[in-house]
Amino acid sequence: MQEHNEEHPALLTDAHGRTVRYLRISVTDRCNLCCRYCRDDSVPFIPHENILRFEEIERVIAIATELGVHKLRFTGGEPFARKGFLDFLVKIHRRYPDTALKLTSNGTLLGPALETLKELGVSVNLSLDSLDREKYAAITGKDELPTVLDNMRRMLELGIPLKINAVAMRGVNDVELPALASMAMDWPIDVRFIEFMPMGDSTIWSNNLFWPAADILETARKHWRLEPVVLRRKDGTESDDHAAEERGPAKLWKLRAPDGRLSKGSFGLITSVTQSFCQSCNRLRLTAEGNIRTCLFDDREYPIRDALREKGPEEVRRIMLDAVSRKPVGAELLASRHGPVAHKRMSAIGG
């Protein structure tokens, strides 16, 4: 991964001194699952003609990398629900071989792509909220857990860098923390619990479902001794900036079992609601319909689809620079809300 890009210096710096180096790209709002916290069947999918074409996404990536972006994450919906996605990923890797490519997936459709993902050096964030087959089906709407677990094992055998993301829901998957986190004992993966965010006007979020990070941490400590993960540069020195870049918003711990064994992977928390990580935020989002979104908690979006189709790269560049200059501190927006933190659900923004 490029830590410094002399050819394309960082130009996307906001009014709070944060530099954007990371672009999350939703290639589709469609998904073969229907997770209760993510999608709402009452909201129609975006018409195909309004979805950015792959060549248009490639043009956005060209502009973003010129502005200093050096990490790309492809999301959905489910990215593999879009025909031709793997071919597109191969093309992006060939054009930008030094750019870190990452992927967020529900793990049900990527089986045929795993060998290629390994060749491309793509790392995967796998959404997995339950290891109980019936509960998984109740959360996602489909009985696909065996497929997900099989693909997860294959990724680990291939050595594909893997993180597990579980949305933490009290009364739903809280009893599964030991089973989910135990995967980090035996495999070199991060298992991260994400605080449930009240996204979307029709969100199922409630105080009863919300399981705060402090309570998750207390539960984990009943089973393991937690040892904070210290991330270092290649020269061995510690760096807060480097750590924030490498782990993203997660706080990570190694698990020390009662018998003294230390986990191969890590246990993590993403405290989206109770403890913000806004001051280290380095990301922009590109929605499937071609809008730049600077913050999950800010409903302002900056359309670039028409600029791509009718004007050209200089106008897109201007819009991106303007959007970043207005990038807010999400925690301040969250503190001022008394309902959903955003009107759109995650499936419409990009996971």
C-alpha positions, 0 to 999 in steps of 0.5 A: 500500500502506498503510504506516500504518493509523490506523483499524486500528493494529497490534495483532499484536505478538509476544514478540520485538517483531515486528509482523505486517502480512502474511497469507498465505492458502492458498485450496486445497491442490489443484494441477494440477502435482506438483512434486517438492519440494512435493507427495507423492501419498501424502498425500490432499487435504483433504476439501472440507467441511474447506476454508474457504469463501470467505465464511469467508476473507473474515471472517478478512480482516476480523478481520486488517485490524482488527488491522493487517494491510495486505498479503494474499498468496493461495496454494495449492496453485494458487489458480486450481485453486479454482473462483471464486477470481478472483471472490473476489479481485475482491470482496476488492479492492472491500472493501479497496481500500487493501490490497495484494493479491498472488498466488503461482501456477505460471502455468499457469491464470491466463491468462484472469484477467490483464486482471482482475489488472491492473485490480485491481493484483495483483502476482504471484510466479511459481514457475518452476524451469527454462526447459528444457522436459524438465526442467520436466516432470520437476520438475512432472510436466507439460509446461506450460512453453510455457503458463507462458512465454506467460502470463509474457510477457503479464503483462510486456506488461500491466505486472503486477508480477512476481517469479520464484521458483526453488527452487535444487537442485544437480544439477537446475537449478544449470546454469540460473542464467545463463538464469533470472537473465538474464530480469532483464537484459531485463525489470523483474522480480526473479528470486529463487533460494530455498534448498531447505527440507527440508519434510515427512516425505517430503521429497526434500531431501538434502545432494546436492540442497541448493545453498546461497546462498553457492554460488549467489552465487559462480556469479552473480558469474562472469557479472555484477558484482552491485550491491546494491539500495537500497530507499528511501521515497517521500521518497528516504530509506533505511530498513531497515524499509521495505526489509524490508517491500518486498522481503520475505525476499529479498536483491537485486542489480542485474546489471552485464553485462561490456559495462556494461549494468545489468539492468532487474530484479534478482537475488535470494536467499532464504536460508531455511536458511543465513541466517535473516531471522526478526527481520524476519518480519512474517507469518502463514499461514492454511492452506486447512483453517482453521489459523493458522500463525505460522512455516514451521518450527513445526508448531504450528497454531491452528485457527479453522475451528470458531470461525468456524462455531460461535462468532464473530469475537471468538473468532477474534480471540482465537486470532489474538492468542494465536498471534502472542504465541507466534510463535517464532524459526524459526532457533532451531527449524531449528538444533535439527532433524536431519530435516525442518524441518516435518512437513507439506509445502508444499502442505499449508501454503500456498506 
